[in-house]
Amino acid sequence: MSSDRESPKKILLLWGPHVKPEHLTETVNELKKTAGDKGLVAVENLERLVVSDHASSSFDTVQCGTLTPTLTFHPAEVFAEIARVLKPGGTVVIRESVANKDQVPNLRTASKLASALKLSGFVNVGSPVALAITKSNVEDYDRHFTYNEKEVSLIEIRASKPNFEIGASVPLSQAKSASKPDPNAAKIWMLSADDTLDENVELINEDDLLDEDDLKKPDPSTLKVCATTKQRKACKNCSCGLAEELEKEESEKIEKNRSAPASSCGNINPLTRGGISPKPPFPKKNTSKCAVVFE
């Protein structure tokens, strides 16, 4: 039986399934020696721990899996409850069967057990210590599981609760107040209404901030937009006159294209319609033996 170095005064022993009464009594007597004459050893069923009424931060050490390590598995809610009942800085001792490799049914590896303790808030998670597999352990494997002793190992792992209570708060130290600004330096950035009348105060002329592009008047036709679309595009039920204005502009473009000069074959001048070349007239053969001519 492993014992704590600091001889804790209050120990909680969690027992799992298939525990023999005489084995439980023997283990409690050994723990009482560790706790001392003024110490206390409490016993609780592992499956009832979550619904138990143990006070928070009331135990120096919690031992689990000590009696039947081959049959004990510690879910996350059990680790959370152990962290609640442990005193800050208290120790938890876990014994559990772990898989020697991944993908063993119903078992996790030693590294995953250590990770589960860390995720539950424990610190100083120690390295797993291998325990000898007894004959009774082998019988438990054969009776309750399908794997043999070569696929699993018995380990003991220890961890500690942090040295503060769950939900504890610490006031933050206030930052030192910044030094007061130099009053002479602050006056440099101050400007009152009386300063505008002072001839020694040089002000910039507002007109000098404008360039030639700012003085140009914009084309009014480019300023009018639809109140609905916020663009120069009329909406479906336009009532502001933009639709008529756009329609008039489109009509002027069409009329301008119609007035463009055309070639003798009736095609539009390529200079006015996107570079479309005029079609050459079809050649017509003369009935007499002459060269081919164009009409």
Helices and strands as residue ranges (DSSP letters): E 10-15, H 21-35, E 40-45, G 46-48, E 59-64, H 76-85, E 86-99, H 110-119, E 129-131, H 135-144, E 152-160, H 183-188, G 193-197, G 206-209, H 212-215, G 220-222, H 242-258
